[in-house]
Amino acid sequence: MPERLYFRQLLSGRDFAVGDPLATQMVNFVYLIGDDETREALVVDPAYGVEDILDVLEGDGMRLAGVLATHHHPDHVGGSMMGYSIEGIRSVLERRPVPIHVHREEAEWVRRVTGVSATDLVAHESGDRLKVGDVDVEVLHTPGHTPGSQCFLVEERLVAGDTLFLQGCGRTDLPGSDPEAMFDSLGKLASLPDDVVVFPGHRYSLASAATLGAVKETNMVFKPADRQQWLAAFAGT
C-alpha cells in the first residue's frame, strides 16, 4: 500500500504564533496527524496561534477531524497561565466543532482549564485506538506530569507530550504531578521498540526528534537503576 500517513511537527513562535513572546519562549510543538488519501487529520495540543495552525492544515488540503490533548496545561490546550490568556481548543471549536480526545482522568481538568463543555470531550482509556481515515492512533496513558497525561503512538512515531523529552521528562512538582507514576510511565515508554521515533511536547534540546533507542542512551531519566534511585534523583523536579 502507498504511504498514507500525513504527519507534521510545528514549533510555536516559528511555524505559528510568530511574534508571540510567550509562544516563542515556551517552544511548544503541535502535531498534525492524518490520512493523505482521505484528507482527514487530527491536531495534537493546539494552542497560541490556533488560526495559524488550522491554516497550515487547510493549506495542505487537509480537513480537521478532531483534537488530541496530551494533558490539561494551558500551553497545550489553552487557558490562563502566568498572567497570559492562551488560545486553545475553545478557539478550535469556534471554527470547527470536532471531538476533543482526552484521557478519562484528564477530562475534568481540561474542562475547568479551557471552559469547554463536557459534551465536547471524548474520554479514553490506555490502549484505546483512534482512526483518522485509515491511519491508526494508539492512546498510551502516561501519568506523572499530570494524572491523565497521554501519549500517542502512530506508525512507529511516539507523540510524547510532556511525559518524555529528548532530554529530561515532564515536571513532577506541580499540582496533580506524581513522581512514582512518572517512573512507571517512563518504564512503559522504554519498553517500546528502540526504532520508535520520539516527538516531544517542547523543543528543550537542539534536535526536534530522535529514536527511542538514542533517547534511552542519552537521557538522564533512564540512568537510575531502580525506582529508589530514580526518586532520589528526580522526584520533585
C-alpha positions in Angstrom: 0.0 0.0 0.0 1.2 3.6 -0.6 2.3 5.6 2.4 -0.9 7.3 3.7 0.4 8.9 6.9 0.3 12.7 6.9 2.5 13.9 9.8 3.8 17.4 10.6 5.6 18.9 13.5 5.1 22.6 14.1 7.1 24.8 16.5 5.4 27.7 18.4 6.9 31.1 17.6 8.5 29.8 14.4 5.8 27.9 12.4 2.8 29.5 14.1 2.1 32.3 16.6 5.1 34.1 15.1 5.9 37.2 17.2 4.1 35.9 20.3 6.7 36.2 23.1 5.2 33.5 25.3 4.8 31.1 22.4 8.4 31.7 21.4 9.6 31.3 25.0 7.6 28.1 25.6 8.8 26.3 22.4 5.7 24.1 22.2 5.4 21.5 19.5 2.0 21.0 17.8 1.5 17.9 15.6 -0.8 17.3 12.7 -1.6 13.6 12.1 -3.8 12.4 9.2 -4.5 10.3 6.2 -3.1 11.6 2.9 -5.8 9.8 0.9 -9.0 10.7 2.8 -7.5 14.1 3.7 -8.7 13.9 7.3 -6.4 15.0 10.1 -6.1 15.4 13.9 -4.2 18.2 15.6 -2.3 17.5 18.8 -2.3 20.2 21.5 -3.4 23.3 19.5 -2.5 26.4 21.5 -1.4 30.0 20.9 -2.0 30.7 17.2 -4.9 28.4 16.6 -5.8 30.2 13.3 -2.3 29.8 12.1 -2.3 26.0 12.9 -5.6 25.4 11.1 -4.4 27.5 8.2 -1.4 25.2 7.8 -3.7 22.2 7.9 -6.0 23.7 5.3 -3.1 24.8 3.2 -2.1 21.2 2.9 -5.5 20.3 1.7 -6.5 18.5 4.9 -9.8 18.6 6.8 -9.8 18.8 10.6 -11.5 15.7 12.1 -10.6 16.1 15.8 -8.1 17.2 18.5 -5.8 15.0 20.6 -4.9 16.5 24.0 -1.8 15.2 25.8 -2.7 16.9 29.0 -4.6 19.8 30.5 -1.9 22.5 30.9 -2.8 25.8 29.2 0.2 25.9 26.9 -1.2 22.7 25.4 -5.0 23.2 25.4 -5.4 26.9 26.1 -6.4 28.8 29.2 -4.8 31.2 31.7 -1.1 30.8 32.6 1.4 33.3 34.1 -1.0 36.2 33.6 -1.5 35.3 29.9 -4.6 34.2 28.2 -3.7 31.4 25.7 -5.8 30.4 22.8 -6.6 26.7 22.6 -9.3 24.2 22.0 -12.1 26.6 22.6 -10.9 28.6 19.6 -10.7 25.4 17.6 -14.3 24.6 18.4 -15.5 28.1 17.4 -14.0 27.5 13.9 -15.0 23.8 13.6 -16.9 21.6 16.1 -14.9 18.5 16.4 -14.3 15.9 19.2 -11.6 16.6 21.7 -9.9 13.4 22.7 -8.6 13.3 26.3 -7.8 10.6 28.8 -10.6 9.8 31.2 -8.6 11.0 34.2 -7.9 14.3 32.5 -11.4 15.2 31.2 -12.5 17.3 34.2 -9.1 19.1 34.3 -9.4 20.0 30.6 -13.0 21.3 31.1 -12.0 23.5 34.0 -8.9 24.9 32.4 -10.4 25.7 29.0 -14.1 26.2 29.7 -15.3 23.8 27.1 -18.3 21.7 27.7 -18.1 18.1 28.9 -20.0 17.1 25.8 -17.1 18.4 23.6 -14.8 15.8 25.2 -14.3 12.2 24.3 -12.7 10.3 27.2 -10.3 7.4 26.6 -8.5 4.6 28.4 -5.0 3.5 27.8 -4.8 1.1 24.8 -7.7 2.7 23.0 -7.2 3.2 19.3 -8.5 6.1 17.2 -8.9 6.1 13.4 -8.2 9.1 11.2 -9.0 7.9 7.8 -7.2 4.6 7.6 -4.4 5.7 10.0 -4.4 4.1 13.4 -3.5 6.1 16.6 -3.0 4.2 19.9 -3.5 6.0 23.2 -1.0 5.4 25.9 -1.8 6.6 29.4 1.4 8.0 31.0 0.6 9.7 34.3 3.2 11.6 36.2 3.4 15.1 34.9 -0.4 15.2 35.3 -2.9 12.4 36.3 -4.3 11.9 32.8 -1.2 12.6 30.6 -1.3 10.5 27.5 1.0 9.8 24.5 0.0 8.8 21.0 1.7 6.1 19.0 1.2 6.2 15.3 3.2 4.2 12.8 6.4 4.0 14.9 6.1 7.6 15.9 5.6 8.5 19.6 4.0 11.9 20.2 5.1 12.1 23.9 3.7 15.4 25.1 5.3 16.4 28.4 5.9 12.9 29.6 9.2 12.4 27.8 11.5 15.0 26.2 14.7 14.1 24.3 16.5 15.4 27.4 14.6 15.1 30.7 10.9 14.4 31.4 7.9 16.5 32.5 8.0 18.2 35.9 6.7 16.3 38.9 6.4 19.1 41.3 3.2 20.7 40.0 -0.4 20.2 41.2 -1.5 16.7 40.2 2.0 15.5 39.5 3.3 12.2 40.8 7.0 11.2 40.7 6.3 7.5 41.2 3.7 7.4 38.4 6.2 9.2 36.2 8.8 6.5 36.9 6.3 3.8 35.8 5.2 5.8 32.7 8.8 6.2 31.6 9.3 2.4 32.0 6.2 1.8 29.9 7.7 4.0 27.1 11.1 2.5 27.4 9.6 -0.9 26.6 8.6 0.2 23.2 10.9 -0.7 20.2 14.1 1.2 20.0 13.3 2.4 16.4 10.2 4.2 17.5 10.8 8.0 17.0 10.1 10.2 19.9 8.4 13.6 19.2 8.3 15.6 22.4 5.9 18.3 23.5 8.6 21.0 23.7 11.8 21.7 22.0 14.1 21.5 25.0 17.1 20.2 23.0 18.8 21.0 19.7 17.1 18.1 17.9 13.4 18.0 17.4 13.0 14.2 17.4 15.1 11.1 18.0 14.8 7.4 18.1 13.8 5.9 21.4 17.0 3.9 21.4 19.0 7.1 21.2 16.9 8.8 23.9 17.5 5.9 26.3 21.2 6.2 25.7 21.5 9.9 26.3 18.6 11.0 28.5 19.5 11.1 32.2 16.0 10.0 33.3 16.8 6.5 32.1 20.1 6.2 34.0 19.0 5.3 37.6 19.0 1.5 38.1 15.7 1.3 40.1 12.7 3.2 41.5 14.5 4.3 44.6 17.5 5.8 42.7 15.1 7.4 40.3 13.0 9.1 43.0 16.2 10.2 44.8 17.4 11.9 41.6 14.2 13.2 40.0 11.3 13.4 42.5 10.1 16.9 42.9 11.7 18.3 39.7 
